[in-house]
């Protein structure tokens, strides 16, 4: 994105590696009507990554820097950055509001009703936490997790 939308004198393009400077100049002048002064090109290698024992590479490309004789001015409404930001914010707000529990519903956790907590023996090792974890089986309370009541086969 350019900093200013007026007096743009140079643009950067990504092209195929086989494109020459003359071809790039002719395409920009004939299709887009630009008044091209000069074209500078740069061959770029695609990014390479190693995944396990394999080498994965993106395709190579050519970068073209085009200098224009007459400065180009673009309407600021072409890239409505503020409108895009507002749309993203409104989408985020609507998605967050859907996750909130509505008034008539009560959010239920999978642990609700399984662990009995009287709060009397906190900190003594015999409280609901210890019995819920399966550490204190003498109390006869239910296990917090279904697999905590499993025993090894002997």
Secondary structure by P-SEA (a helix, b strand, c coil): cccccccccbbbbbbcccccaaaaaaaaaacccccccbbbbbbbbcbbbbcccbbbbcbbbbbbbbbbcbbbbbbccccaaaaaaaaaaaaaaaaaaaacccccbbbbcccccccccccccccccccaaaaaaccccccccccccccccccccc
